Amino acid sequence: EREGKEEIFHYEGGIKSFVEHVNQSKQPLFATPVYIAGELDNIQVELSLQYNQGYQENIFTYANNINTTEGGTHLAGFKAALTRCINTYATKNDLLKGTKEGITGDDTREGLTAIISVKLPEPQFEGQTKTKLGNSEIKGFVEQIVGDKLSEYLEQQPGIGKSIVNKSLEAARARAAAKKARELVRRKGALDSAALPGKLADCQNENPEEAELFIVEGDSAGGSAKQAREKANQAVLPLKGKILNVEKARFDKMLSFEEIRTLITALGTGIGSDNFDVSKLRYHKIIIMTDADVDGSHIRTLLLTFFYRQMNELIARGHLYIAQPPLYRIKRGRSEKYIKSESDMAELIVGNGVEGCSLTSSDEVNSDEQQLKHHVLNLGRTDPIIAEYRQERQDASLLFAIARLEVDVNTLFETSDSLDRFAKDAIALLDEESNPQVSYDIVNDGEKGYALHFESRVQGVLKRTAFSKAVALQTRFQRLQRILQEAKKLGEAPYTLHENGEVVGSYSGFEKLVAAVDERGRKGLTISRFKGLGEMNPEQLWETTMDPSTRTLLRVEIEDVLNADEIFTVLMGDAVEPRRNFIEENALKTKNLDI
């Protein structure tokens, strides 16, 4: 559903820069993308391409700046020209010596990122969504322009030409190995849907539109799910351990992995560009159902990587789902409730804690129940930031106080006097009840200006905390600041909590107020956290996760193909640095990891 949101992409270097952007998280085979442009009979053709060490093909096509997601005649012309050019170059330079397998079109596109853009006077668009170019004459024009220009480029850049041929030959050898592997497992019946895997508990209904497949981890969860399911239309497939990361594996290695073969067989579609047939899919709802812990999350990610890279059409057609088993069970007296997420849990506890309450600050700012709930939930979002500071042995309360002050990064760190005043203001905000013992030094940080080095004792433990321009610019500190700026609407401490007009308590700061609301919210509740599906009995699993009338399913959709491709490459690929950067940037968006 569109919400009037607009994004504008502008690359100074045109499609060449676009290719560099797409390949930024991959390992390019050569530094600078190839760029080709030509014109024939008033038709303009632009092409940029670059290979990387991966195995995925990424080709984006445009006609008159319209993204032709279904391809068309310009794509067909490009593919034909690329295959012919590489084969001609390899033969001419005697690079195919001793090679039994010829180089096919698929081989030439392994690890390829390319963008083809054509501009023509009267485009004809076909397909259901009108995103396929249909002008028949364009194929020949693109094939001729790309063929001539690319051949010329390869002759001028023999090093790049040879690396592309070697990459294609490597793909050809892997294709031959994959073919042998596929034939071998076929002979054994391992990919034959007529010989379904023994561990699959199939459903009775043979109509794929009404059938569901639950993919679960391990025999324990599999046992519960098999007992819980509706046998008429729900099948269960337990997988043993973590499946192979297909982002790092070639096709032949993937097919040698037993759990992946089991999954392919159960689905019935076959696999690979020559064998995949979506019409043979045995279940129109494929539901990934894993534990709500780190291992479960990893298995889910590996399965999503497999479906995205090897069976993308199942995602595009809306067949892939993620189950939402509960994280918590809450009992109050004889009533029982299941909670599916941390945010729902916080909502419930804070809602209980502020029920019938209002708050008054020392400067007479009044907050009603709804306002109080909003601010306490907002302050709860500081928990992962504070926990991270504490893990680093920094004084989290001191940084909390610093974040409540106005920080002008352009001027604050320029003079020692401004930092001296700032340090005194921060210390003054510390909770007096915690008996803080804080001292500080102002140090010259060279070109970065001045910085504060605090020493404090927290429950007798010495903490060293630095506050510099670099710290002030950190994402987590700025997030902490935004939360605390919003909380200022509560007024100045101390805060007095009232319930139905009666005073409940007085609190010296945000932390004490949040702790009091949390304690009130948990009163009378028995809270159990589920770490695995196997901990639930079949009745609970059916009621919370498998019953179509009560369950919550998330359908896997890919709206931004480029972004999805980059995320899978970063998180599941070989390069460590991009993954580290991604984790650091997104660490604060996670909460209560089961590590």
C-alpha positions as a Python dict, from the first residue, in 0.01 Angstrom:
ca = {
    (1, 'E'): (0, 0, 0),
    (2, 'R'): (144, 333, -105),
    (3, 'E'): (140, 617, 144),
    (4, 'G'): (250, 911, -71),
    (5, 'K'): (612, 829, 11),
    (6, 'E'): (866, 926, -251),
    (7, 'E'): (1234, 840, -286),
    (8, 'I'): (1464, 1001, -542),
    (9, 'F'): (1782, 824, -654),
    (10, 'H'): (2047, 1023, -834),
    (11, 'Y'): (2389, 883, -920),
    (12, 'E'): (2643, 1141, -1036),
    (13, 'G'): (2826, 877, -1240),
    (14, 'G'): (2507, 742, -1398),
    (15, 'I'): (2458, 367, -1432),
    (16, 'K'): (2830, 304, -1375),
    (17, 'S'): (2798, 446, -1022),
    (18, 'F'): (2476, 250, -981),
    (19, 'V'): (2664, -75, -1052),
    (20, 'E'): (2932, 23, -798),
    (21, 'H'): (2656, 86, -543),
    (22, 'V'): (2495, -255, -602),
    (23, 'N'): (2836, -427, -574),
    (24, 'Q'): (2960, -230, -273),
    (25, 'S'): (2902, -518, -28),
    (26, 'K'): (3035, -781, -267),
    (27, 'Q'): (3393, -853, -377),
    (28, 'P'): (3437, -717, -733),
    (29, 'L'): (3650, -912, -980),
    (30, 'F'): (3794, -588, -1119),
    (31, 'A'): (3797, -236, -974),
    (32, 'T'): (3609, -23, -1228),
    (33, 'P'): (3280, -131, -1391),
    (34, 'V'): (3274, -167, -1770),
    (35, 'Y'): (3075, 114, -1937),
    (36, 'I'): (2944, 100, -2294),
    (37, 'A'): (2721, 345, -2482),
    (38, 'G'): (2608, 353, -2844),
    (39, 'E'): (2334, 473, -3076),
    (40, 'L'): (2177, 310, -3381),
    (41, 'D'): (1877, 438, -3582),
    (42, 'N'): (1772, 683, -3308),
    (43, 'I'): (1791, 412, -3040),
    (44, 'Q'): (2035, 476, -2753),
    (45, 'V'): (2187, 189, -2557),
    (46, 'E'): (2380, 220, -2230),
    (47, 'L'): (2537, -70, -2043),
    (48, 'S'): (2749, -100, -1732),
    (49, 'L'): (2865, -430, -1586),
    (50, 'Q'): (3098, -567, -1320),
    (51, 'Y'): (3157, -920, -1195),
    (52, 'N'): (3198, -1017, -829),
    (53, 'Q'): (3320, -1326, -643),
    (54, 'G'): (2962, -1437, -566),
    (55, 'Y'): (2733, -1670, -758),
    (56, 'Q'): (2419, -1457, -796),
    (57, 'E'): (2312, -1281, -1116),
    (58, 'N'): (2187, -922, -1076),
    (59, 'I'): (2067, -762, -1399),
    (60, 'F'): (1850, -449, -1395),
    (61, 'T'): (1689, -326, -1717),
    (62, 'Y'): (1535, 8, -1809),
    (63, 'A'): (1350, 142, -2113),
    (64, 'N'): (1306, 521, -2128),
    (65, 'N'): (1398, 524, -1756),
    (66, 'I'): (1114, 282, -1672),
    (67, 'N'): (1229, -17, -1467),
    (68, 'T'): (1139, -319, -1684),
    (69, 'T'): (1136, -576, -1404),
    (70, 'E'): (1015, -852, -1640),
    (71, 'G'): (1298, -784, -1885),
    (72, 'G'): (1216, -796, -2253),
    (73, 'T'): (1390, -769, -2590),
    (74, 'H'): (1671, -543, -2461),
    (75, 'L'): (1759, -806, -2199),
    (76, 'A'): (1748, -1085, -2459),
    (77, 'G'): (1982, -885, -2685),
    (78, 'F'): (2225, -822, -2401),
    (79, 'K'): (2234, -1189, -2294),
    (80, 'A'): (2297, -1307, -2651),
    (81, 'A'): (2575, -1050, -2704),
    (82, 'L'): (2744, -1131, -2371),
    (83, 'T'): (2746, -1508, -2435),
    (84, 'R'): (2880, -1466, -2789),
    (85, 'C'): (3147, -1209, -2689),
    (86, 'I'): (3290, -1415, -2403),
    (87, 'N'): (3295, -1738, -2605),
    (88, 'T'): (3455, -1563, -2905),
    (89, 'Y'): (3716, -1394, -2685),
    (90, 'A'): (3795, -1721, -2503),
    (91, 'T'): (3831, -1917, -2830),
    (92, 'K'): (4038, -1647, -3000),
    (93, 'N'): (4279, -1628, -2707),
    (94, 'D'): (4299, -2008, -2662),
    (95, 'L'): (4152, -1994, -2310),
    (96, 'L'): (3926, -2300, -2350),
    (97, 'K'): (4213, -2548, -2389),
    (98, 'G'): (4146, -2871, -2198),
    (99, 'T'): (3791, -2767, -2111),
    (100, 'K'): (3530, -3036, -2173),
    (101, 'E'): (3234, -2811, -2093),
    (102, 'G'): (3151, -2521, -2321),
    (103, 'I'): (3055, -2184, -2172),
    (104, 'T'): (2677, -2131, -2168),
    (105, 'G'): (2482, -1808, -2118),
    (106, 'D'): (2415, -1899, -1754),
    (107, 'D'): (2789, -1946, -1698),
    (108, 'T'): (2868, -1598, -1834),
    (109, 'R'): (2620, -1439, -1591),
    (110, 'E'): (2731, -1601, -1266),
    (111, 'G'): (2841, -1325, -1026),
    (112, 'L'): (2741, -1056, -1278),
    (113, 'T'): (2592, -719, -1188),
    (114, 'A'): (2471, -531, -1495),
    (115, 'I'): (2244, -242, -1582),
    (116, 'I'): (2105, -202, -1935),
    (117, 'S'): (1925, 117, -2027),
    (118, 'V'): (1769, 182, -2367),
    (119, 'K'): (1596, 493, -2498),
    (120, 'L'): (1365, 457, -2796),
    (121, 'P'): (1092, 666, -2963),
    (122, 'E'): (790, 432, -2934),
    (123, 'P'): (828, 171, -2658),
    (124, 'Q'): (581, -117, -2643),
    (125, 'F'): (531, -268, -2298),
    (126, 'E'): (392, -616, -2237),
    (127, 'G'): (324, -847, -1946),
    (128, 'Q'): (68, -831, -1666),
    (129, 'T'): (225, -523, -1509),
    (130, 'K'): (343, -367, -1837),
    (131, 'T'): (706, -392, -1727),
    (132, 'K'): (839, -600, -2017),
    (133, 'L'): (977, -433, -2329),
    (134, 'G'): (824, -588, -2642),
    (135, 'N'): (977, -398, -2938),
    (136, 'S'): (1119, -686, -3147),
    (137, 'E'): (1375, -468, -3331),
    (138, 'I'): (1546, -372, -3001),
    (139, 'K'): (1698, -719, -2953),
    (140, 'G'): (1907, -687, -3270),
    (141, 'F'): (2012, -327, -3197),
    (142, 'V'): (2125, -409, -2841),
    (143, 'E'): (2299, -728, -2954),
    (144, 'Q'): (2492, -540, -3224),
    (145, 'I'): (2593, -239, -3011),
    (146, 'V'): (2686, -442, -2702),
    (147, 'G'): (2859, -710, -2911),
    (148, 'D'): (3078, -462, -3100),
    (149, 'K'): (3165, -239, -2803),
    (150, 'L'): (3220, -519, -2551),
    (151, 'S'): (3445, -714, -2791),
    (152, 'E'): (3650, -399, -2845),
    (153, 'Y'): (3670, -341, -2467),
    (154, 'L'): (3789, -697, -2395),
    (155, 'E'): (4062, -669, -2660),
    (156, 'Q'): (4185, -346, -2497),
    (157, 'Q'): (4165, -490, -2142),
    (158, 'P'): (4307, -845, -2169),
    (159, 'G'): (4344, -878, -1790),
    (160, 'I'): (3974, -814, -1734),
    (161, 'G'): (3884, -1033, -2033),
    (162, 'K'): (4080, -1325, -1893),
    (163, 'S'): (3931, -1286, -1542),
    (164, 'I'): (3576, -1288, -1689),
    (165, 'V'): (3651, -1602, -1894),
    (166, 'N'): (3804, -1775, -1589),
    (167, 'K'): (3496, -1685, -1383),
    (168, 'S'): (3271, -1829, -1657),
    (169, 'L'): (3481, -2147, -1681),
    (170, 'E'): (3460, -2191, -1306),
    (171, 'A'): (3081, -2160, -1335),
    (172, 'A'): (3079, -2415, -1621),
    (173, 'R'): (3275, -2667, -1411),
    (174, 'A'): (3038, -2610, -1117),
    (175, 'R'): (2739, -2655, -1351),
    (176, 'A'): (2879, -2988, -1468),
    (177, 'A'): (2936, -3096, -1107),
    (178, 'A'): (2583, -2983, -1015),
    (179, 'K'): (2440, -3180, -1306),
    (180, 'K'): (2621, -3494, -1186),
    (181, 'A'): (2504, -3429, -829),
    (182, 'R'): (2146, -3381, -948),
    (183, 'E'): (2156, -3700, -1156),
    (184, 'L'): (2303, -3891, -864),
    (185, 'V'): (2038, -3779, -617),
    (186, 'R'): (1769, -3837, -882),
    (187, 'R'): (1889, -4196, -929),
    (188, 'K'): (1860, -4238, -554),
    (189, 'G'): (1512, -4083, -569),
    (190, 'A'): (1614, -3804, -332),
    (191, 'L'): (1458, -3527, -544),
    (192, 'D'): (1163, -3728, -668),
    (193, 'S'): (843, -3594, -513),
    (194, 'A'): (689, -3940, -560),
    (195, 'A'): (934, -4060, -294),
    (196, 'L'): (860, -3815, -13),
    (197, 'P'): (1108, -3795, 277),
    (198, 'G'): (1034, -4020, 572),
    (199, 'K'): (1054, -3738, 826),
    (200, 'L'): (773, -3546, 648),
    (201, 'A'): (435, -3582, 818),
    (202, 'D'): (223, -3508, 512),
    (203, 'C'): (-134, -3384, 510),
    (204, 'Q'): (-434, -3568, 365),
    (205, 'N'): (-550, -3288, 134),
    (206, 'E'): (-385, -3306, -209),
    (207, 'N'): (-510, -2964, -320),
    (208, 'P'): (-202, -2734, -292),
    (209, 'E'): (-421, -2425, -246),
    (210, 'E'): (-556, -2567, 81),
    (211, 'A'): (-234, -2731, 203),
    (212, 'E'): (22, -2586, 445),
    (213, 'L'): (377, -2698, 522),
    (214, 'F'): (532, -2611, 860),
    (215, 'I'): (912, -2621, 853),
    (216, 'V'): (1033, -2671, 1212),
    (217, 'E'): (1371, -2722, 1376),
    (218, 'G'): (1456, -3054, 1536),
    (219, 'D'): (1264, -3363, 1645),
    (220, 'S'): (1140, -3211, 1971),
    (221, 'A'): (950, -2925, 1805),
    (222, 'G'): (864, -3159, 1519),
    (223, 'G'): (700, -3402, 1761),
    (224, 'S'): (487, -3132, 1922),
    (225, 'A'): (391, -2986, 1583),
    (226, 'K'): (297, -3327, 1441),
    (227, 'Q'): (64, -3388, 1736),
    (228, 'A'): (-76, -3034, 1728),
    (229, 'R'): (-148, -3005, 1354),
    (230, 'E'): (-474, -3042, 1167),
    (231, 'K'): (-387, -3356, 968),
    (232, 'A'): (-634, -3276, 691),
    (233, 'N'): (-436, -2983, 549),
    (234, 'Q'): (-124, -2923, 765),
    (235, 'A'): (204, -3102, 693),
    (236, 'V'): (512, -3084, 918),
    (237, 'L'): (876, -3115, 811),
    (238, 'P'): (1136, -3120, 1092),
    (239, 'L'): (1488, -3024, 981),
    (240, 'K'): (1793, -3136, 1176),
    (241, 'G'): (2026, -2853, 1285),
    (242, 'K'): (2121, -2550, 1078),
    (243, 'I'): (2091, -2585, 701),
    (244, 'L'): (2373, -2484, 467),
    (245, 'N'): (2431, -2111, 405),
    (246, 'V'): (2362, -2107, 29),
    (247, 'E'): (2500, -1752, -4),
    (248, 'K'): (2850, -1903, 31),
    (249, 'A'): (2793, -2234, -151),
    (250, 'R'): (2783, -2344, -512),
    (251, 'F'): (2487, -2536, -649),
    (252, 'D'): (2658, -2878, -639),
    (253, 'K'): (2759, -2835, -273),
    (254, 'M'): (2405, -2724, -187),
    (255, 'L'): (2257, -3039, -345),
    (256, 'S'): (2495, -3257, -145),
    (257, 'F'): (2337, -3127, 178),
    (258, 'E'): (2075, -3377, 297),
    (259, 'E'): (1840, -3134, 474),
    (260, 'I'): (1819, -2913, 163),
    (261, 'R'): (1743, -3215, -58),
    (262, 'T'): (1472, -3315, 190),
    (263, 'L'): (1317, -2968, 171),
    (264, 'I'): (1328, -2957, -212),
    (265, 'T'): (1163, -3300, -231),
    (266, 'A'): (888, -3205, 14),
    (267, 'L'): (807, -2888, -182),
    (268, 'G'): (790, -3077, -512),
    (269, 'T'): (902, -2792, -739),
    (270, 'G'): (1249, -2917, -828),
    (271, 'I'): (1535, -2667, -826),
    (272, 'G'): (1762, -2479, -1065),
    (273, 'S'): (1678, -2270, -1370),
    (274, 'D'): (1625, -2582, -1587),
    (275, 'N'): (1418, -2782, -1338),
    (276, 'F'): (1223, -2547, -1111),
    (277, 'D'): (848, -2562, -1182),
    (278, 'V'): (628, -2357, -948),
    (279, 'S'): (312, -2529, -1079),
    (280, 'K'): (428, -2848, -901),
    (281, 'L'): (439, -2679, -558),
    (282, 'R'): (262, -2912, -314),
    (283, 'Y'): (174, -2648, -51),
    (284, 'H'): (66, -2290, -118),
    (285, 'K'): (150, -2188, 238),
    (286, 'I'): (508, -2262, 343),
    (287, 'I'): (546, -2159, 708),
    (288, 'I'): (885, -2128, 877),
    (289, 'M'): (826, -2204, 1246),
    (290, 'T'): (1141, -2172, 1459),
    (291, 'D'): (1219, -2097, 1823),
    (292, 'A'): (1225, -1738, 1947),
    (293, 'D'): (1593, -1758, 2045),
    (294, 'V'): (1925, -1689, 1870),
    (295, 'D'): (1951, -2040, 1718),
    (296, 'G'): (1595, -2020, 1591),
    (297, 'S'): (1660, -1679, 1441),
    (298, 'H'): (1973, -1812, 1266),
    (299, 'I'): (1789, -2112, 1121),
    (300, 'R'): (1509, -1882, 1000),
    (301, 'T'): (1767, -1655, 831),
    (302, 'L'): (1936, -1952, 661),
    (303, 'L'): (1598, -2073, 530),
    (304, 'L'): (1508, -1723, 408),
    (305, 'T'): (1845, -1705, 230),
    (306, 'F'): (1772, -2039, 61),
    (307, 'F'): (1427, -1931, -57),
    (308, 'Y'): (1546, -1586, -168),
    (309, 'R'): (1842, -1717, -369),
    (310, 'Q'): (1704, -2048, -499),
    (311, 'M'): (1321, -2021, -503),
    (312, 'N'): (1256, -1650, -527),
    (313, 'E'): (935, -1709, -722),
    (314, 'L'): (774, -1864, -412),
    (315, 'I'): (830, -1534, -230),
    (316, 'A'): (710, -1329, -528),
    (317, 'R'): (386, -1534, -542),
    (318, 'G'): (323, -1490, -168),
    (319, 'H'): (372, -1854, -64),
    (320, 'L'): (631, -1802, 213),
    (321, 'Y'): (532, -1714, 572),
    (322, 'I'): (692, -1687, 916),
    (323, 'A'): (500, -1818, 1218),
    (324, 'Q'): (479, -1605, 1530),
    (325, 'P'): (497, -1836, 1831),
    (326, 'P'): (450, -1661, 2166),
    (327, 'L'): (745, -1539, 2370),
    (328, 'Y'): (560, -1532, 2702),
    (329, 'R'): (272, -1691, 2888),
    (330, 'I'): (114, -1472, 3155),
    (331, 'K'): (-109, -1608, 3430),
    (332, 'R'): (-324, -1395, 3657),
    (333, 'G'): (-536, -1609, 3883),
    (334, 'R'): (-707, -1863, 3659),
    (335, 'S'): (-680, -1661, 3339),
    (336, 'E'): (-397, -1719, 3094),
    (337, 'K'): (-265, -1501, 2813),
    (338, 'Y'): (5, -1544, 2547),
    (339, 'I'): (231, -1256, 2440),
    (340, 'K'): (403, -1267, 2101),
    (341, 'S'): (661, -987, 2124),
    (342, 'E'): (871, -778, 2361),
    (343, 'S'): (680, -465, 2260),
    (344, 'D'): (345, -631, 2343),
    (345, 'M'): (490, -740, 2679),
    (346, 'A'): (606, -386, 2760),
    (347, 'E'): (265, -250, 2656),
    (348, 'L'): (86, -489, 2891),
    (349, 'I'): (311, -436, 3194),
    (350, 'V'): (323, -57, 3163),
    (351, 'G'): (-52, -49, 3096),
    (352, 'N'): (-111, -245, 3419),
    (353, 'G'): (138, -26, 3607),
    (354, 'V'): (-25, 307, 3520),
    (355, 'E'): (-389, 193, 3532),
    (356, 'G'): (-593, 458, 3715),
    (357, 'C'): (-280, 669, 3772),
    (358, 'S'): (-166, 1024, 3701),
    (359, 'L'): (164, 1203, 3760),
    (360, 'T'): (259, 1546, 3890),
    (361, 'S'): (609, 1694, 3858),
    (362, 'S'): (779, 1937, 4098),
    (363, 'D'): (708, 2222, 3854),
    (364, 'E'): (339, 2120, 3848),
    (365, 'V'): (324, 1953, 3506),
    (366, 'N'): (34, 1705, 3515),
    (367, 'S'): (26, 1386, 3304),
    (368, 'D'): (-286, 1171, 3275),
    (369, 'E'): (-284, 790, 3244),
    (370, 'Q'): (-234, 783, 2864),
    (371, 'Q'): (42, 1047, 2868),
    (372, 'L'): (218, 866, 3152),
    (373, 'K'): (197, 534, 2965),
    (374, 'H'): (345, 694, 2651),
    (375, 'H'): (641, 842, 2840),
    (376, 'V'): (718, 528, 3044),
    (377, 'L'): (713, 311, 2728),
    (378, 'N'): (937, 566, 2556),
    (379, 'L'): (1183, 567, 2848),
    (380, 'G'): (1187, 186, 2837),
    (381, 'R'): (1353, 216, 2495),
    (382, 'T'): (1667, 341, 2671),
    (383, 'D'): (1719, -5, 2830),
    (384, 'P'): (1933, -160, 2551),
    (385, 'I'): (2147, 156, 2528),
    (386, 'I'): (2204, 168, 2904),
    (387, 'A'): (2280, -207, 2908),
    (388, 'E'): (2541, -159, 2636),
    (389, 'Y'): (2711, 124, 2826),
    (390, 'R'): (2719, -91, 3141),
    (391, 'Q'): (2864, -383, 2947),
    (392, 'E'): (3146, -149, 2840),
    (393, 'R'): (3205, -67, 3211),
    (394, 'Q'): (3099, 294, 3163),
    (395, 'D'): (2885, 488, 3411),
    (396, 'A'): (2546, 454, 3242),
    (397, 'S'): (2372, 689, 3491),
    (398, 'L'): (2627, 960, 3414),
    (399, 'L'): (2578, 923, 3037),
    (400, 'F'): (2202, 924, 3100),
    (401, 'A'): (2242, 1259, 3280),
    (402, 'I'): (2467, 1396, 3003),
    (403, 'A'): (2209, 1300, 2740),
    (404, 'R'): (1945, 1509, 2920),
    (405, 'L'): (2147, 1825, 2850),
    (406, 'E'): (2156, 2024, 2528),
    (407, 'V'): (2467, 1921, 2331),
    (408, 'D'): (2580, 2151, 2052),
    (409, 'V'): (2854, 1942, 1891),
    (410, 'N'): (2973, 2241, 1686),
    (411, 'T'): (3064, 2456, 1989),
    (412, 'L'): (3068, 2249, 2310),
    (413, 'F'): (3408, 2085, 2254),
    (414, 'E'): (3590, 2400, 2136),
    (415, 'T'): (3688, 2538, 2481),
    (416, 'S'): (3769, 2386, 2818),
    (417, 'D'): (3546, 2644, 2993),
    (418, 'S'): (3233, 2533, 2808),
    (419, 'L'): (3308, 2168, 2891),
    (420, 'D'): (3373, 2254, 3256),
    (421, 'R'): (3028, 2413, 3290),
    (422, 'F'): (2873, 2121, 3102),
    (423, 'A'): (3035, 1862, 3334),
    (424, 'K'): (2908, 2043, 3646),
    (425, 'D'): (2554, 2058, 3500),
    (426, 'A'): (2562, 1684, 3422),
    (427, 'I'): (2682, 1589, 3773),
    (428, 'A'): (2409, 1809, 3924),
    (429, 'L'): (2147, 1596, 3743),
    (430, 'L'): (2268, 1271, 3903),
    (431, 'D'): (2034, 1109, 4151),
    (432, 'E'): (2152, 1219, 4497),
    (433, 'E'): (2012, 901, 4657),
    (434, 'S'): (2271, 693, 4470),
    (435, 'N'): (2545, 896, 4646),
    (436, 'P'): (2752, 961, 4333),
    (437, 'Q'): (3126, 1020, 4369),
    (438, 'V'): (3231, 1176, 4041),
    (439, 'S'): (3547, 1358, 3935),
    (440, 'Y'): (3655, 1468, 3590),
    (441, 'D'): (3944, 1598, 3383),
    (442, 'I'): (3931, 1806, 3068),
    (443, 'V'): (4182, 1684, 2811),
    (444, 'N'): (4294, 1836, 2483),
    (445, 'D'): (4193, 1598, 2204),
    (446, 'G'): (4398, 1776, 1938),
    (447, 'E'): (4209, 1863, 1622),
    (448, 'K'): (3894, 1707, 1769),
    (449, 'G'): (3880, 1977, 2039),
    (450, 'Y'): (3849, 1908, 2412),
    (451, 'A'): (3703, 1601, 2582),
    (452, 'L'): (3579, 1505, 2930),
    (453, 'H'): (3724, 1207, 3117),
    (454, 'F'): (3507, 1113, 3416),
    (455, 'E'): (3589, 880, 3704),
    (456, 'S'): (3303, 764, 3924),
    (457, 'R'): (3235, 497, 4183),
    (458, 'V'): (2920, 293, 4135),
    (459, 'Q'): (2852, 58, 4427),
    (460, 'G'): (3223, 72, 4507),
    (461, 'V'): (3331, -13, 4151),
    (462, 'L'): (3547, 240, 3964),
    (463, 'K'): (3401, 344, 3627),
    (464, 'R'): (3581, 548, 3362),
    (465, 'T'): (3362, 734, 3115),
    (466, 'A'): (3478, 950, 2825),
    (467, 'F'): (3263, 1214, 2660),
    (468, 'S'): (3399, 1365, 2339),
    (469, 'K'): (3268, 1495, 2009),
    (470, 'A'): (3296, 1142, 1866),
    (471, 'V'): (3083, 1001, 2151),
    (472, 'A'): (2824, 1279, 2107),
    (473, 'L'): (2793, 1189, 1737),
    (474, 'Q'): (2738, 816, 1801),
    (475, 'T'): (2400, 682, 1686),
    (476, 'R'): (2320, 532, 2026),
    (477, 'F'): (2394, 855, 2216),
    (478, 'Q'): (2180, 1060, 1978),
    (479, 'R'): (1898, 807, 2013),
    (480, 'L'): (1926, 832, 2392),
    (481, 'Q'): (1911, 1211, 2363),
    (482, 'R'): (1595, 1202, 2150),
    (483, 'I'): (1418, 975, 2399),
    (484, 'L'): (1513, 1196, 2695),
    (485, 'Q'): (1418, 1517, 2514),
    (486, 'E'): (1069, 1371, 2465),
    (487, 'A'): (1057, 1269, 2835),
    (488, 'K'): (1117, 1632, 2939),
    (489, 'K'): (744, 1683, 2876),
    (490, 'L'): (691, 1507, 3212),
    (491, 'G'): (839, 1815, 3382),
    (492, 'E'): (1106, 1835, 3653),
    (493, 'A'): (1176, 1570, 3918),
    (494, 'P'): (1078, 1467, 4178),
    (495, 'Y'): (760, 1309, 4042),
    (496, 'T'): (452, 1221, 4247),
    (497, 'L'): (240, 926, 4134),
    (498, 'H'): (-132, 931, 4217),
    (499, 'E'): (-380, 643, 4195),
    (500, 'N'): (-746, 743, 4204),
    (501, 'G'): (-646, 1068, 4375),
    (502, 'E'): (-428, 902, 4643),
    (503, 'V'): (-48, 949, 4653),
    (504, 'V'): (129, 622, 4568),
    (505, 'G'): (490, 742, 4585),
    (506, 'S'): (746, 1008, 4497),
    (507, 'Y'): (1041, 941, 4265),
    (508, 'S'): (1364, 1135, 4227),
    (509, 'G'): (1416, 1070, 3854),
    (510, 'F'): (1313, 887, 3540),
    (511, 'E'): (1483, 559, 3633),
    (512, 'K'): (1307, 534, 3971),
    (513, 'L'): (971, 621, 3813),
    (514, 'V'): (1006, 357, 3539),
    (515, 'A'): (1114, 92, 3794),
    (516, 'A'): (811, 171, 4014),
    (517, 'V'): (566, 143, 3721),
    (518, 'D'): (729, -186, 3616),
    (519, 'E'): (697, -329, 3968),
    (520, 'R'): (330, -228, 3988),
    (521, 'G'): (264, -371, 3641),
    (522, 'R'): (405, -715, 3729),
    (523, 'K'): (214, -744, 4057),
    (524, 'G'): (-6, -1054, 4062),
    (525, 'L'): (133, -1188, 3734),
    (526, 'T'): (314, -1518, 3682),
    (527, 'I'): (531, -1472, 3373),
    (528, 'S'): (686, -1765, 3184),
    (529, 'R'): (915, -1719, 2886),
    (530, 'F'): (917, -1983, 2612),
    (531, 'K'): (1265, -2054, 2480),
    (532, 'G'): (1162, -2326, 2239),
    (533, 'L'): (859, -2470, 2063),
    (534, 'G'): (939, -2802, 2228),
    (535, 'E'): (854, -2646, 2567),
    (536, 'M'): (490, -2612, 2462),
    (537, 'N'): (252, -2903, 2472),
    (538, 'P'): (62, -2977, 2148),
    (539, 'E'): (-254, -2800, 2270),
    (540, 'Q'): (-61, -2478, 2345),
    (541, 'L'): (123, -2495, 2012),
    (542, 'W'): (-204, -2540, 1822),
    (543, 'E'): (-382, -2264, 2010),
    (544, 'T'): (-103, -2004, 1982),
    (545, 'T'): (77, -2076, 1656),
    (546, 'M'): (-95, -2325, 1425),
    (547, 'D'): (-470, -2266, 1455),
    (548, 'P'): (-571, -2055, 1149),
    (549, 'S'): (-844, -1884, 1352),
    (550, 'T'): (-609, -1748, 1623),
    (551, 'R'): (-252, -1754, 1489),
    (552, 'T'): (-46, -1466, 1348),
    (553, 'L'): (153, -1526, 1029),
    (554, 'L'): (393, -1281, 866),
    (555, 'R'): (404, -1310, 487),
    (556, 'V'): (754, -1267, 344),
    (557, 'E'): (752, -991, 84),
    (558, 'I'): (1035, -818, -100),
    (559, 'E'): (939, -466, -200),
    (560, 'D'): (1293, -338, -247),
    (561, 'V'): (1491, -597, -445),
    (562, 'L'): (1816, -399, -434),
    (563, 'N'): (1800, -353, -58),
    (564, 'A'): (1708, -719, -1),
    (565, 'D'): (1999, -835, -217),
    (566, 'E'): (2240, -612, -26),
    (567, 'I'): (2118, -731, 315),
    (568, 'F'): (2154, -1101, 220),
    (569, 'T'): (2502, -1032, 79),
    (570, 'V'): (2613, -837, 388),
    (571, 'L'): (2476, -1074, 651),
    (572, 'M'): (2531, -1410, 481),
    (573, 'G'): (2832, -1345, 255),
    (574, 'D'): (3207, -1385, 311),
    (575, 'A'): (3308, -1021, 372),
    (576, 'V'): (3344, -953, 746),
    (577, 'E'): (3374, -572, 750),
    (578, 'P'): (3032, -487, 593),
    (579, 'R'): (2866, -738, 831),
    (580, 'R'): (3037, -580, 1134),
    (581, 'N'): (2927, -232, 1022),
    (582, 'F'): (2568, -350, 968),
    (583, 'I'): (2553, -511, 1313),
    (584, 'E'): (2699, -203, 1483),
    (585, 'E'): (2450, 26, 1307),
    (586, 'N'): (2150, -193, 1392),
    (587, 'A'): (2249, -335, 1732),
    (588, 'L'): (2027, -95, 1926),
    (589, 'K'): (1721, -204, 1731),
    (590, 'T'): (1738, -546, 1899),
    (591, 'K'): (1627, -621, 2251),
    (592, 'N'): (1648, -915, 2495),
    (593, 'L'): (1864, -1139, 2280),
    (594, 'D'): (1885, -1490, 2422),
    (595, 'I'): (2265, -1506, 2430),
}
